[in-house]
Amino acid sequence: MATFDQTRTGANDRIFGVNLGSAINSVVGRLAAWNDARVTRDALRKLSDRELDDIGLNRGDIEDIR
């Protein structure tokens, strides 16, 4: 019966001195944050001026959300 050793030291994860796993996690995290902000801005645009005022915002504040 054959077995495979899948223990990883992490040395193979580096490309040009950059930890590939961390780089991918960083990119995915940034994409998720960008999408969250986009969804939030879209939802705020659908609110009336009165509803925006109730939460302390005005239309000019929406695009500043990052």
C-alpha positions as a Markdown table, in Angstrom:
| # | Residue | x | y | z |
|---|---|---|---|---|
| 1 | Met | 0.0 | 0.0 | 0.0 |
| 2 | Ala | 1.4 | 3.4 | -1.0 |
| 3 | Thr | 1.2 | 6.5 | 1.1 |
| 4 | Phe | 1.8 | 10.1 | 0.3 |
| 5 | Asp | 3.5 | 12.6 | 2.6 |
| 6 | Gln | 1.5 | 15.9 | 2.3 |
| 7 | Thr | 3.4 | 17.8 | 4.9 |
| 8 | Arg | 4.4 | 21.2 | 3.6 |
| 9 | Thr | 7.2 | 23.4 | 4.9 |
| 10 | Gly | 6.0 | 26.5 | 3.1 |
| 11 | Ala | 9.3 | 26.9 | 1.2 |
| 12 | Asn | 7.6 | 25.9 | -2.0 |
| 13 | Asp | 4.9 | 28.5 | -1.6 |
| 14 | Arg | 7.3 | 31.4 | -2.2 |
| 15 | Ile | 7.7 | 33.0 | -5.6 |
| 16 | Phe | 10.2 | 35.8 | -5.9 |
| 17 | Gly | 10.3 | 36.0 | -2.1 |
| 18 | Val | 6.6 | 36.5 | -1.7 |
| 19 | Asn | 4.5 | 34.0 | 0.2 |
| 20 | Leu | 1.9 | 33.0 | -2.5 |
| 21 | Gly | -0.8 | 32.0 | 0.1 |
| 22 | Ser | -0.6 | 35.4 | 1.8 |
| 23 | Ala | -0.6 | 37.2 | -1.6 |
| 24 | Ile | -3.7 | 35.3 | -2.7 |
| 25 | Asn | -5.4 | 35.9 | 0.6 |
| 26 | Ser | -4.6 | 39.6 | 0.3 |
| 27 | Val | -6.1 | 39.9 | -3.2 |
| 28 | Val | -9.2 | 38.0 | -2.2 |
| 29 | Gly | -9.6 | 40.1 | 0.9 |
| 30 | Arg | -9.3 | 43.3 | -1.1 |
| 31 | Leu | -11.8 | 42.1 | -3.7 |
| 32 | Ala | -14.3 | 41.2 | -1.0 |
| 33 | Ala | -13.9 | 44.6 | 0.7 |
| 34 | Trp | -14.3 | 46.4 | -2.7 |
| 35 | Asn | -17.5 | 44.3 | -3.4 |
| 36 | Asp | -18.9 | 45.0 | 0.1 |
| 37 | Ala | -18.4 | 48.8 | -0.4 |
| 38 | Arg | -20.0 | 48.6 | -3.9 |
| 39 | Val | -23.0 | 46.8 | -2.5 |
| 40 | Thr | -23.3 | 49.2 | 0.3 |
| 41 | Arg | -23.1 | 52.2 | -2.1 |
| 42 | Asp | -25.8 | 50.7 | -4.3 |
| 43 | Ala | -28.1 | 50.1 | -1.3 |
| 44 | Leu | -27.6 | 53.7 | -0.1 |
| 45 | Arg | -28.4 | 55.1 | -3.5 |
| 46 | Lys | -31.8 | 53.5 | -3.3 |
| 47 | Leu | -32.7 | 55.3 | -0.1 |
| 48 | Ser | -34.6 | 58.5 | -0.1 |
| 49 | Asp | -33.1 | 61.8 | 1.1 |
| 50 | Arg | -35.1 | 61.5 | 4.3 |
| 51 | Glu | -33.8 | 58.0 | 5.0 |
| 52 | Leu | -30.2 | 59.1 | 4.3 |
| 53 | Asp | -30.7 | 62.0 | 6.7 |
| 54 | Asp | -32.0 | 59.6 | 9.4 |
| 55 | Ile | -28.7 | 57.7 | 9.3 |
| 56 | Gly | -26.6 | 60.9 | 9.1 |
| 57 | Leu | -25.7 | 60.8 | 5.5 |
| 58 | Asn | -26.4 | 62.9 | 2.4 |
| 59 | Arg | -26.1 | 61.9 | -1.3 |
| 60 | Gly | -22.6 | 63.4 | -1.5 |
| 61 | Asp | -21.3 | 61.1 | 1.2 |
| 62 | Ile | -22.2 | 57.9 | -0.7 |
| 63 | Glu | -19.3 | 57.9 | -3.1 |
| 64 | Asp | -16.8 | 58.4 | -0.2 |
| 65 | Ile | -17.6 | 55.0 | 1.2 |
| 66 | Arg | -14.7 | 52.7 | 0.7 |
